[in-house]
Amino acid sequence: MIVGETVVVIRRERIGTLPGNTPEYAEVETLVENVLIDPKPGSDVTDSVRPDGTQAEYVLHFPKAFVGSLRGASVKMRGGDPMEVEGDPQSYTNANTPLLWNRPVSVYRVDG
């Protein structure tokens, strides 16, 4: 049986308007259960600015029950630091995904 993990999706959302009609934003956290976590091989960052840098990458498989946008979001998993979502992940059609997961999401973090 395949069992996913709980992750935290962090998105910047408009929560109101400040004086002078300036938009007010805040980071909003959403728990998402049953996400499959697929670690990818790590890599070194080879540019001259980060000679000791490393990059961690994962593909997260979100369940069909999650329908929100992940564009510009970050994800925390397994108690670690937030990882940035690449691009604007889209779902496969339900007809082509017989199991519970239909959206692969690439995330990454660069350290060092």
N, C-alpha and C positions, 0 to 999 in steps of 0.2 A: 504494500500500500504506500502510495506517495503522500508525504505530509509536508506542508509548507511551514514557513516561519512567519512571525509577525515583524513587520518593518514600520518605520515612521516616515511618512511622506511630509516634507516641509515645503510649503509654497508661500510666496509673497502675494498677499491679497489686499485689495482695497477695503478698508474698514470704515471709512468715513471721509469727511471733508473738514479741513482746518480753516481758520479765518483767512480771508483773502482767496477763498475758493481753491485752496491747495489740497490735493488729494492726500489722505493719510493711509499709510500701508503698515501691515504687520505680518510677521511670519506666523502662519497657521499650520499646526501639526495635525496629521490624520493618521491613526493607526490602521494598517491594512494587514489582515490576517491571511494566512495560507499562501504566502509568496514563496516560490521556489528560487533558491539561490544557487547560481552556477558560477563558481570562481574561475577566472581565466588566469593563465600564467602571468605573473608579474613581469615588469620590465624596468630597465634603468632609463632615466631621463638623460639624454646624451647632449643636451645643449650646454654651452659654456657658462650659463648663468646658474645652473643647478648640477654641478659635477657629481654630487652625491645623492641626487634625487632618484626616487623610485615612483612608479605608478602602479596602483592596484586597480584591477578591472573586474567587473562581474556582469553577468547577464541575469537580471531578475525576471522571473516569469510571473506576471500579475494575474490574479484570478478574474474570471468573467464578471464577478460581482463588483469589481472596481471599475467605475465608468468615468472618473475624473480625468482632467488633463494633467499630464506630467511635464509639459513644456516649461522650462525654466525652474523646475523643482530640484530638490535634493532629497536623498534618502539615507536614513540612519538604520543600520542593521547590526545585530549581534553586539550591541553596546558600543559600537565604534563611532568615529567621527562621520559627519555627513559626507556623502559622495554625490557628485554632480550627475544629473541625468543628461545624456547626450541627445540633442535634437528634440523632436516632438513625437515620441513613440505612439504608434497606432496599433489597434487590435486586428487580429485575423478575423475573418467571418466566423460566426458560430458554427456554420455548416462544415467548416474545415477544421474545427477543433472539438473533437468528441469528448475530451477531458475537461477539467475545470479551469485551465489556464489558456489565455488567448492573446496575451500581450507581452512580447519580449522587450525588456528595457535595459539598455546598456548604461551602466554607471561607472564612474571612475573617481579616483582621488590621487593627487600627486603630493608626495611628501619629500621634504629636503630641498 
